[in-house]
Amino acid sequence: MTRPLASFLSVVAIVENDADRLASFVAETLAVLGRIAGDHELILVDDGSTDASAAECAAVLARHECVRVLRLSRRFGPDIAVTAGLDSALGDLTVVMAVATDPPGRIPDLVALANRGADIVIGTTGRRGRSGPRRLAWRLFHSVFHRMTGFHLVRGAATMRLFNRRALNALSRLRQKTVHLRLLGCSVGFRTETLDYEPTAPARLRPWLGTVGEAVSMLVCHSPAPLRLVSWLGGIASLLNVACMAWVVAVNLGKDRVVEGWTTLSLQIAVMFFFLFTTLLVIAEYLAHAFEEVKDCPLYHVAEEASSSTALTDARRRNLCGISPPGHHPVTPHEETHGESPDGRRRAG
């Protein structure tokens, strides 16, 4: 009999008009989970499907155990659907998949990498399904994004990925309103591995306009660099207008014949643009600082914490754990390390 690789394994599967494939996907996924996990759950997140997916989900609940269904009120997109599933997952390890494209047979490979020490495993499909111009555009964006934010985006990243409980607890502390699946993992750090796999079907690529909008949203939501760029441009423009004013005065003093009114008009325009760009510089700086302050993100994430063999001298209190507030998942006994709970309180080891 195969030895289970994980004591509790959750799978979050995104359903988007997948009624024709849902039954076989669920049966295959549960068969894989039964072989590798002592306890498991399958969470189906219906992202506002308009076909018979809702009825298929109800049929799945009647035929199988260890399945839960989350139906969103409308289509929010895969980023929000994944977030909803992760908020509901209870496992020591949580796998994210798309019913339409991801093979359940690769779940053991993800879990194996996690058991070898990876906190996050990101599935990649490489060049599959992506045209040359699209790959070139994403490569250029990855370079710009890294320079402006410091985040390393995984090239060719797909939907399929895995998070252990430590990484998932860190993600649960992020409270940004705009969520990007591509950034789940790299924004919190921790040890990350990649796993290349062959999708069961071509991914549903966004149109070029949607792709550009996603890239701009990722950059604006995670970096004040565009505002800083405006600040630099405003400062340079202000200095150029100061130089222009000095040049106008020098021309007026050095030349015998100057067109009447030219000096006054040129100085007026230069002074006006000087104050305009200086104002733009100040506004951009305040917006950049406000951007950093209003982000409801933790300042750091604890990857590991070590302590002496006895944390409390009172033997009656050595096994006390902090009570997690409603809406937060307590850390399971299978975690290897002890850090901070999602609300920031310490847990005794």
C-alpha angles and dihedrals in degrees: 000000000000113000111237113251096202130034093214121012126183125196120197110198122188114220117201114165091321100137094131094055102032100090095051092043092053093047092049094045094049090048090054093046091050090057099047107028131060090208125014146164135200116213115196112200110197106205098203096295115192098199128067094294093114092056091046090052090053090050091050091054090053094050104038140046128221093037128126128184128210114190116193118217092239139348108298097167131254094286094061093038091056091048091052091052094047091050088057099042117111103183132115084233125029125198122199119207142165114230092215099054115012125089116225088209091076094059093093090055091054091048092047091056090049091051088053091059108279115137093193129025118192121197117223131195096190114206095344112131095359124112122225095254091049092051091048092049093050091047090054091046092049090055094048092043093052092050092050101040108018091233119133109220116205110240115233092012114172134191096270113093143133134228128189119218093263093056092042091053088053091050090050089061092061110097103181115142093217113065127192120192091207090062098047102115105009091067093061099040119215125137110313129191131183131223121197115213142168112249119227091231136008113280118252101251120207118239116261092258091053091047092052090048091052091050093050092046092051092051097044094044096050106034139042088207095111089054090046089052090053088049092053092047091049092050093048091047090051092053091047090054090051088053089048091054091051090049092050091052091047092051091049091051097040103045125068096209119044122165109259112259095011094108095048094045094046093049091047092053093044093049092047093052091044091059091041095055093040089054090048090051093052094045092049092050093050090047090050091053091045089051091057094045100048095051105106095214130129117254093231144356124229109231096182138353128197129194141166120288091263118042097180127039093211105084091204091063102041095102098044117129129197114256112244116229121243112285095030126099116230118233110262123235089250094072114113097210138039122223134140125324117236090267092053099253121135123248121214116237 
